[in-house]
Amino acid sequence: MSDHRAQATAHDAADPLAPLRAHFVLDDTVYLDGNSLGALPRAVQTRLADVVAREWGELRIRSWTESGWWSAPERIGDRIAPLVGAAPGRVVVGDSTSVNIFKAVVAGVRMAGRGCTEILVDATTFPTDGYIARSAARMTGLAVRPVEPARIADEVTERTALALVNHVDYRTGRLNDLPAITTALHSAGALAVWDLCHSAGALPVGLDTHGVDLAVGCTYKYLNGGPGAPAYLYVRESLQERFDSPLPGWNSHTEPFGMEPDYAPADGIVRGRVGTPDILSMLALEAALGVWDGVAIEDVRTKSLALSDFFLDCVAAYVPAGRVRSLTPSEHRRRGSQVSLECADAGEVMTELTRRGVVGDHRRPGVLRFGFTPLYTSFADVERAAGVLGEILRERPEAGAGG
């Protein structure tokens, strides 16, 4: 153990992102659940105090113009854009991930045109994506067909309107091949809709470079926007004039204060808006994004892979043989920013890990998930987590053992 501990110390000393850890509110707990909820950036506390006391408390309604509340969805979208490989004017912030998936899928079906009969859905998707895709399909008269991401290129046909795919599998941490899948869909005349919840802020995405049509993502994981922080919607620039939202709200009207009875969509990414934005959480997110100033997503990816490699190495050294099995691909090109370990009694094991100061999470029936957020996760965190996991499993009888 001392050898791995020394390695952790050396890695942390050489880590160019290590100073960013001081920008977050952390304690002695090893926090490896940033893939579910990011840690609190210190700047958010000061910013929200000013928003509440001055912008809301003193300026009140004037803050929609004087404090820039009205333009926040597009302004903050432009802050997120570089992290997902998009140019300005292609990302808008607002609503939840689920609502944005609904907007993207229905609008995508409308753009796909006549003759399409199906929507492909990632067979391993986060459940909400599937729920919404099926609801959208019922509304538009299409069928939903679940397909493993690796099979999409073989399964897409001229009858496919679009495919809704998770960039990173939430359960295993597998990274799906966004460039290849997008190209295959386009070759068949279908649109590519990507869910970036488990990749944005952890690795390069390249939405513009790879010609992605529509994408959605949350901001409370690797972007550290806070619980329930608003999500975002990406629409490829060449599709924005055709983007026909199924939720045409007054905020996306070309004359929002004209109060016209007939809807006329605004130009550009503003079409992705619906109703009045949640300003408090929106501005908390904007403050949280300040930690990304001067940070290259490529450097984040480099550290992410180094952290997960080191974690797997420590697990192999500390955990009794045969007690866990990694579900996360070993190849870097297929790995997101988490490691998922198959483990008997995973719920009980994670409860004990938390009690001993290591916070990850688990997914039933038997998966331990550990997320690595390079802006604040250290190599010392990783070594300690593996060490505590090893202690717990050495103390616990193997599942099925006993007299």
Disulfide bonds with the S-S distance in Angstrom:
none
